[in-house]
Amino acid sequence: MKSIKRFFIFVCTLGLLGVSAQAQRLSSPFYTQLKQKMAGSVFAQKNPGLNRLAWMRYYPVSTQVFDEVGTWERMTYWFDSSDIISAMAGYLYQMYISASVYGAAQAPARLNANYFGALDAFEHMRDRFNVQDSLDFYRSHKKEIKARLADYFRQAHLPKYNEDDLKNDYVETAFLNTLKNSAGKNGRAGFVLARAKWTASVPGTEKNFFKKYMQASLQELSRQVVLYEENAPSLDVLDKTAGRYNSSSKQYLYRPATDECAACTYDSCRKICRAVVGRKNTRSTSTLRLYEITMRSQKGEYLVSADGKNNFVSPDGQKYPKWQYHAAALAVIRRGGQFVPVVIDKFLFTEPVEFSAWLKKFDSKTTVMYLKPFRLREADEKRLVRPDSRKGKNIVKNGRTYTPYPIGN
């Protein structure tokens, strides 16, 4: 009797796995047409991992400075679903394109680095949306999302998307399950690392172009600091004579900008953005994508390097303190009929390098990558400044004294 019961459970389990696998399988008349379109493209075949970007939706760089989302905006955000609908449709569109270029029969279990760009629509939102809720939101706003999808495919002059074809629901549900599986505890999705599906070296002219702005950024940052205002852990540990105490129980700290990877990333992107936007040259805004990358550990507190250690090494061989995260700038340019991704990271390389070479610095089993389309932000403009004066190790800005940020934090 027990053996029969075990056999019954085994058969039921197989059945459930089969249903799950079938739900993830990508098959609809529209998706088949899209795959055929991409399979016939010599452009995509030459470099599928990158040249798929030619059909994906694009968020151009801008010199506009965006301020922070206010309290009222956050409140109205929950009553206005249009921003989420746009982001949801954008993600599904990007995944349709990516999967069709790769000729995938099934959706990936999780997003990996070869799908970079798929999350641009979510990352471009003014306020954060928990992507773990995507499937429920999709079911509640399916009509509006599909109407937006139809517009996107029409604008791209790709096969017509039929809003009424229910077979597309299975494909889109599979993509949304991929999104859910890619989300962390904070509801933000990232990319796990994988072997790159592209081969693209940085041409000498492009390397020199980005190196110019990398050097200019470092020169400017050497005269700047990053400011922090943090709640004091307790008043009895504060040094009143060093400017670490005031009536609001805050401690005011600073870091040299060149020691802050996020500041180096922001300023590098800012310089490239302002050099390109509004100027007539071969690197027009239609051929440039600009991202801020953040690498984090998905299994522990600190990032792990490719050799399995917690300490990364500088280009001159010096060990860094352990990193809880690391940031760098990614510029994707279209040159000579293909897209070339270039990473600017003065902490790991002395010059701009290929995206694939940069990824190899990190442990592929424990690292997750977040990509945010670059924007000039008011908060960062205020935090990245030149000191008004110096008092020993302390600096003064707008009449307030800031002390050095503790080493190792």
N, C-alpha and C positions, 0 to 999 in steps of 0.2 A: 504493500500500500504506500509506504514512504517513497519507494522508487518511482511509483506512478506520479505521486505528488510532485517530486523533484522534476520529473520529465515535463509535467504540465507547466510548472513555473518556468523551466528553461524555454519551452516553446513560446509562452507568453512574452518572456523577456526578448526573445528574438523578434517576435512580432512588433513589440514596441520600438525596438532599435530600427527595424525596417521602416516603420512609419516615420520615425525621427529622421532617418537618412533620406527618405523620400521627400519629406518636407523641406530639406535643405537643397534638394536637387533643383537646378536652374533650368526650367523648361517652360517656354511659352512662345507662341508664334512671333511676338515682337522681339523677344530676346534672341531667338534663332535668326531673325532678319538682321539684327544688330551685329551678331557674331559674324555673319556672312559678309556684312559691310566691312568690318574691321579686318577679317581674314584676307580680303582682297586688296587691302591697303599695303603697298610696298613700304610706305612711310612707317607704319606701325610695326611691320615685320622686322625692319632694320634695328629697332631699339624699342621693343614694346614697353619696357618698364618706365621709360621716360616719354616716348613720343605719344603715348596715350593722352598726355597733357594737352595736346593740340585740340582735342575734342571736349576736354573737361571745362567746367565753368571756371571763370577767372575773376579774381578779386584784385584789381590794380592797386599799386601803391599810390599814396596820396600825401601831400604836404600839409593836409589839414590836421590840426591838433585836436584830439578827442578828449573831452572832459569825462570825469567819472559819472557813472549812472547814479542819479540822485534817489532819495527815498520815495518821492512821488512816482518816479519812473519805475521803480521796483514794484510799487503797489499796482500801477496800471498794467504792468507786464503780465500779471496773472489774469487780467481781464481781456487782454488783446493777444490772440493766438497767431496773428499773421506772421510775426517774426519766426515763430517755431515752425509754422507751416512751410515757410520759405526755406528754412534750414533743413527740414526733413526732406523736402523735395530735392534740395541741392545735394544732400548726402546720397539719396537713392539714385539720382542722375549720375553722380560721380562713380558709384559702384556699378551701375549698368555699363558705363563706358569701360571701366577698369577690367571687370570680369570678362567682357566681350573681347577686349584686346588680348587678354590672356587665354581666351578660348576655354574658360573654366566651365566645367559641367556642374560644379557645386560651389556654394559660397564658402569662403575660408572660415575656419572655426573662430579665428580672431584676426583682426587687422594686423598686417605686418608692414615692414618698411617699404615693400614694393607697392603698397596702396597709398603711399603718402599723397596728400592732396584731397583724399576722399572726405576728410573731416573739416575741410575749409569752411563750409557753410555753417557748421556748428561753432567753430572757433571764431568766426567773424561776427557772431551775435554780440550785441552790446552787453547782455547779461547772460549768466550761465544757465543752461538747461540740463537737467539730470537725464542723460541718455538711456539710463536703465528704464525710464518711463516711455521710451520711444514707441514700443509696440502698442501700448494702450492708447497713446496719442494718435498714432496712425489709424487705428480702428475707429477712433472718435471723429477724425477729420479726413477720412479717406477721400471723399469727393474733392475737397479743396486741394489736397496734396497731389492728387492725380491730375487735376486741371493745371496746376503749376508745372508738373512733370511734362505734360503735353506741350506747354509753352516752351520749355527748355529744349526739348528735342526738335521742335519746329524752328526755333531760333538757330539751332546748330545745323539745320538742313540734313538731319539724319532721318532714318525710317520713322514713319508716323506712329506715335504712341497712342494706342486705343484705350481711352479712359474706362470704357465699359467692359473690357476683356478681363474677366475675373481670374484668368490663368496668370495674369501678372501679379496677382496678390501673393501667390506662392513664392515667386522670385523675390518680391519686396519683403515678405516676411522672413525669408532666409537672410537677406541683407541686414535686416533689423536685429535678428538674432546674433549675427556677427558683431553688430554694434554693441549689443548688450553684453556679450562675452568679452568685449574689449574695454569695458568700463571699470574704473577703479572704485574705491570706496566713496570718493567724492563725486561720483557720477560723471566724471570726465573720461572720455575714451582716448586711448593712446595706441601706439604701434609697437608690437614686439619686433625684435630684430630678426632679420632673415638674410640669406645670401641674395645679393642684389641681382635683379633680372636685367641689369643694364651694364653696358661697358661704355663709359664716356670719360675721357681724360680732359683736363682743362687746357684749352689752347693757350699758347704763350701770350697772345695779345690780351686775352681775358684775364689771365693770371696777373699780368702787369697792371691791368685796370683796377682789379680788386685789391691788389697789394698796395697800390697808391692810397686808397682810402683806408685800408687797414693801418698803414703807417701814420696817416694824418689823424686817424681816430686815436691811436695810442699817444701821439704827441699832445693832442688836446686833453685827453683823459689824465695825463700826467699832472695837469694843473687843476684837476677837479676832484671832488669827493662825492660820496653818496651819503645822504642824510637819513637818519632813522629817528623816530619817536616811539618809544616803547614804554609800556607800563613797568614801573619799578617793581622788582620782586618783593621788596619790603623796604620801608623807609630807613630802618636802622642800619642797612648795609650801604646806604648812599653817602657819598662824600660831598658835603655841602660846599666845600671850598673849590671843588673841581667842576661845578656847574651841573652836577648830577641830581640836584634836588630842586624842586619848586612846589608850589601849592597844589598843582594838579597831579602830583605823585608820578611824574614822568621822568624817564632818563633819556637824555639826548646824546646820541652816538653818531659816529661817522666812520666810514671806511675810505681809504684812497680808491678812486674809481678804477685804477688799473689792477687792483686786487679783487675786483668784483666782476665775475664772469657775466652776470646779467647786465651790468652797466656797459661792459665792453661790447656785448651783443647789441644792446639798444643803440649805442652811439655809432657802431659800424653800420647798422641798418639805416640810421638817420642820415648819415653822410651819403650813402649810396642812393637813398631815396631822393634827397635834395639835389644830388648831382644829376639824376636822370630825369625826374619829373619836370615837364615844362621846357625841356631842352631838345632841340632837334639833333639827334645823333642816331647811330645804328642801334643803340640800346634803348629804344623807345619803351614807353610803359607797356606796350602790347607784347613785348618780348622779355619782360622781366617779372619774376615772381620773387617775393622777398618774405622770408620766414624767420621767426625766432624759435630755435629748438631748445627744448628742455629735456634732459635725460634724468630719469629717476630709477631707483631700484624698486622692483615689484615684490621682492622677497625679504629685504632687510632694510636697515636704517641707512646704510651707505652704498654708494655706487661701487660696482666691482669692475675692474679693468679686464681686458682680454686675457691677461695672464692669471686671472683668478685672485688678484690682490685688491685690497681696498685703497691703496695709495697709487694715484696716477703720477706720472713722471713728466716733468717739463722738457722742452726740446733740448735744454742743456744738461739734462740728467739729474735734476734736483727733484726729490720727492715732495709732493704736495701733502698738506693735511688731508684727512679723509673728507670726501665730498658727499653731502646729503643729496646734492643735485649738481648738474653742470649745464651751462647754457652756451650756445654758439649761434652765429648768424648763418643762414642758408640763402644763397641767391641762385635762382634757376633762370638761366638765360637761354634764348633760342639763337643758335648760331650755326651756320652751315647746314641747315636743314634738320637739325636735331636739338634737343634740349640738353643742356649741360649744367649739372648741379655743383655749386662751389660753396665750400664751407670756410668761414673766416673764424678762426679760434686761436688766439695768440697764446693760450695756455698749453696747447698740445702741439702746435705747429708754428713755424716761423713765417709761413706764407700761406696763401689760400690753397686749399687742397680739394681733391675729388670727394664727393659725398661718401662714396663707397669706402674710400681709404679712411675717412674720419670715423665711420661706423665701426670699423675693425678695432678701434681703440677700446671698445666696451664689450663686456661679457654678454654674449647673445642670449644666454639662458635666463639672466636675471634683470636685464635692462628693458625699460619701456620708454618710448620716445613720444614726446608731445610736440606738435607743430602748430604755431600760431601765426597766421598772416600778419605781417608787420603793420603797426599803426603808430603814429606819433601820439603820445599820451600826455595829458596835462600833469598827471601825478608823477611820471618819470621826469618830465622837464623840471619840475619843482625839486625833486630829490637829487638830481644830477647837476651840481652847481660848483662854482668857484668860491672858495672861502673869502670873506671880507678881510680877515686878518688871522694871524696865528698867535697863540699864547703857549709857547713850549710845544708839547705834544697835542694840545687842544686847538680847535679852530673856532672862529666866531663867524656866524652868519645871521644877518638881520637882528643883531643885538643879542643873540642867544649863543651860549657856549656849548660846544659838542666835544665829547671825549672819544678817544679811539675805541672802536668796537673790540671786545675781548678776542684774543687770538683763539682760533679753533672753533669759533661760532660762525 
